[in-house]
Amino acid sequence: METGLDDADTCHPALAELTGNGTMMALDDNQGFVAQRNSGGHIRIYIGMRVDEEWLRHADLDPTDTTAVRAALLDRFSGWSTDLLGFITDSDTGYTNRPLYALPVPHAWDPTPGLTLLGDAAHLMSPFSGMGANLAMLDGADLAQALVDHPTIDQAVTAYEKVLLPRSIEAAAGAAEGIDGAFAPDSAEQTLAHMTRHH
């Protein structure tokens, strides 16, 4: 679930301090919080849970009923620190369900003359690693360079895909490992190990 805090430093100083200047993660036993500083004093909050994709419908919850969704989230996070529960109770923006999807790793395709993929189409992955936009820009730059360096589009696409596919597989595997570890029974340990290996 995504939610957020507006004018966080003024209106939510304790949660702003807990978030710090970048990203804060609190993960345990298949669930957790990820809070991320954005521009304009906004903090974006992800409330993560390993649940069925249709959990709101199965719980007979209207996703626009902020009070009911808040109560369900508080129930799921019962026993967590009241400091962290503020990310649920003090939300300014309501809650948006954001199920996470990823293509199987490795994701590859048969070469097609004059056609290729880049960005999320080439390596759809969870946002956990924060690499999607960076990879999309790198894909675009690599494809542009291949088009400059090769006499035909087909040769350029072939050269580009030789660079793209291994990078996409590695990135998607890392993101899959990261999201699986973040919402696992021993999530804190797995996430720290993942971050140490990949950063």
Disulfide bonds with the S-S distance in Angstrom:
none
